[in-house]
Amino acid sequence: MNTKKLSVNKACIFLGIVLLFALVATIIIIHKLTNSISAVLCCLLFYAFVSICVVCFMALVRRKLTLFSDFLCRTLDDMLSGDIVPPEMEDEESLFYKINYRLGRLYEVMSENRRSIAKERAGLQELISDISHQVKMPIANLKMINSTLMEQEVLPHKQKEFLSASASQLDKLDFLIQAMVKTSRLETGIISLEKKKQPVYDTLASALGGILLNAEKKQIDVSVNCPEHLTVSHDRKWTSEALFNILDNAVKYTPEKGKIVVSVECWELYLKISISDNGKGIPEKHHGAIFKRFYREDDVHDVDGVGIGLYLAREIVAMQGGYIKLTSAPDTGSCFMVFLPRD
């Protein structure tokens, strides 16, 4: 018999048939052994009592199962339709309590998944809004330049100015796309950081190489104090990217003939890389906001940038178990301190 397909009703009928056969067989055996009608009647009464008890027990079990199945269906429907917590059951030793407990656990997992999906959806909407805001201005400028060149006669020297402005807007779009690609790859785990113990001097030199030309144009003095023997476990490529973003900001917001100082210290638990400048500084109330994606202060919109460099730097350092600390005040410059664990 296939017990998997056996329903409760069929099980009750099968049990009744077995009891009936057992009753008939018992009566026949007792009658042959004792040849007494009294014994047969006692046997019938005993089987009648047992049958009534079995029927009552099966009815009770069936009623309990029916009630619990209705309760289970209602609870599952409520859980699927909204944030309704499964009710507590008092009897902690019953099978129903165990099932209800697991329903509670299932509800917690579903609620956490629902919150996670809502958070990801909100983050995606915010990201799309930020990207559309960032690309709107360069695209509008490019359309205006293209329309002017197509519809009007422009003198050669003016054409060169328009083309130079167009190239600047294209560079801005290219920088934005590249930054977004790097950020999305890090956040989604497509690119994993490969940490290994290596000199921080070479990583810092790679980052400095990307800002020296702009620093020379503004006659900014860049001094570096980094012992060549210091080593720390880090990903050279991405750590260099993080340091470059901080250094690039320092060059952008430091006035001409200013100064940038880079120093490296070895602490007991961390290796500290300090990048300080004598630029415009950052008000304390903005210290947390500057690390948000696409954040830029209102008074720096005339400076090239999209506000993603510091966000990317923080993500890269955090993925390696480190952190970034900032000390700054208006008109006194800024100091970004990058801490990498010495493990």
Residue pairs with C-beta under 8 A, 6 or more apart in sequence:
6 14
8 62
8 65
12 58
15 54
15 58
19 47
19 50
19 51
19 54
23 43
23 44
23 47
26 43
26 47
27 40
27 43
27 44
30 36
30 39
30 40
30 43
31 39
31 40
64 96
68 96
68 99
72 99
72 103
75 86
75 87
75 100
75 103
76 103
78 84
79 86
79 103
79 106
79 107
79 110
83 111
85 104
85 107
86 100
86 103
86 104
86 107
87 100
88 100
89 96
89 97
89 100
91 97
127 293
130 293
130 294
131 176
131 180
133 294
134 176
134 294
134 306
135 173
135 176
138 169
138 170
138 172
138 173
138 176
139 173
141 165
141 166
141 169
142 166
142 169
142 170
145 162
145 165
145 166
145 169
146 166
148 154
148 162
149 159
149 162
154 162
172 304
172 306
175 306
176 306
176 308
179 306
179 308
179 309
179 312
180 308
182 241
182 312
183 293
183 308
183 311
183 312
183 315
184 190
185 191
186 238
186 312
186 315
186 316
186 319
187 315
193 235
193 238
193 316
193 319
193 320
194 235
195 233
195 234
195 235
195 320
196 233
196 234
196 235
197 231
197 232
197 233
198 231
198 232
198 233
198 234
198 236
199 228
199 229
199 230
199 231
200 226
200 230
200 231
200 232
200 234
200 264
200 271
200 273
200 340
201 226
201 227
201 228
201 230
201 264
202 236
203 234
203 236
203 239
203 240
203 243
204 224
204 226
204 240
204 243
204 262
204 264
204 273
206 236
206 240
206 244
207 240
207 241
207 243
207 244
207 247
208 222
208 224
208 247
208 262
210 244
210 247
210 248
211 222
211 244
211 247
211 248
211 250
211 251
212 222
214 248
214 251
215 222
215 251
215 260
218 251
218 254
218 255
218 256
218 257
218 258
219 256
219 257
220 251
220 254
220 256
220 257
220 258
220 259
220 260
221 257
221 258
221 259
221 260
222 259
222 260
222 262
223 259
223 260
223 261
223 262
224 262
224 263
225 261
225 262
225 263
225 264
226 262
226 263
226 264
227 264
230 264
230 266
230 271
232 271
232 340
232 341
232 342
233 320
233 340
233 341
233 342
233 343
234 320
234 340
235 316
235 320
238 316
239 316
239 317
239 320
239 340
241 312
241 313
241 316
242 312
242 313
242 314
242 316
242 317
242 338
243 273
243 275
243 313
243 338
245 309
245 310
245 312
245 313
246 275
246 309
246 310
246 313
246 324
246 336
246 338
247 260
247 262
247 275
248 309
249 305
249 309
249 310
250 260
250 275
250 276
250 277
250 279
250 334
250 336
251 260
252 303
252 304
252 305
253 277
253 279
253 280
253 300
253 303
253 334
254 260
254 277
254 278
254 279
254 333
255 278
255 279
255 280
258 277
258 278
258 279
259 277
259 278
260 275
260 276
260 277
261 274
261 275
261 276
261 277
262 273
262 274
262 275
263 273
263 274
264 271
264 272
264 273
264 274
265 271
265 272
265 274
266 272
266 342
267 342
268 342
269 341
269 342
270 322
270 339
270 340
270 341
270 342
271 339
271 340
271 341
271 342
272 337
272 338
272 339
273 337
273 338
273 339
273 340
274 335
274 336
274 337
274 338
275 335
275 336
275 337
275 338
276 333
276 334
276 335
276 336
277 333
277 334
277 335
278 332
278 333
279 333
279 334
280 330
280 331
281 328
281 329
281 330
281 331
281 332
281 333
281 334
282 290
282 297
282 326
282 328
282 329
282 330
282 334
283 329
283 330
284 328
284 329
286 297
287 326
287 328
289 295
290 297
290 310
290 326
291 310
291 311
291 314
291 324
292 307
292 311
293 307
293 308
293 311
294 306
294 307
294 308
294 311
295 307
295 311
296 305
296 306
296 307
313 324
313 338
314 324
317 323
317 324
317 338
317 339
317 340
320 340
320 341
321 340
321 341
321 343
322 338
322 339
322 340
322 341
323 339
324 336
324 337
324 338
324 339
325 336
325 337
325 339
326 334
326 335
326 336
326 337
327 334
327 335
327 337
328 334
328 335
